[in-house]
Amino acid sequence: MAIAYSLDNLNTSAVYTGYTGYFISPLYTTGSLLRQTTPTEIEFNLARPLRANEGIKLEYRTDLTSSYTTIGTYTYTTEGAVVSVNKVYDFPPCEQIQFKISLTGTTTTPELKSVEIRW
């Protein structure tokens, strides 16, 4: 099972610094108390390669009252000029899950195309 969504930037003149540009997914029901599921990997795709000083931070939580847990922070310095990153992550078994994707840059911001979560 995979879930994929895409975003459009409505303010093309804004540059999001310090991971202040972000979006939060809906709270997805992924299982039940007796049959909790575990996502296994997450992948993001960009419309163009990462540039110097750009980065993307991926986070999740398993209910609306919990704090977000960071999956990873991916920058030009750590990943290079990539258009996609796929990471296997040790998610906990859960009944529901919500994701937060944050963007940063200095003169430009990453152009996020999609995020896909796989079970």
Buried (B, 14 or more C-beta within 10 A) or exposed (E): EEBEEEEEBEEEEEBBBEBEBBEEBEBBEBBEEEEBBBBEBBBBBBEEBBBEBBBBBBBBBBEEEEEBBEBBBBBBEEBEEBEEBEEEBEBEEBBBBBBBBBBBBEEBBBBBBBBBBBE
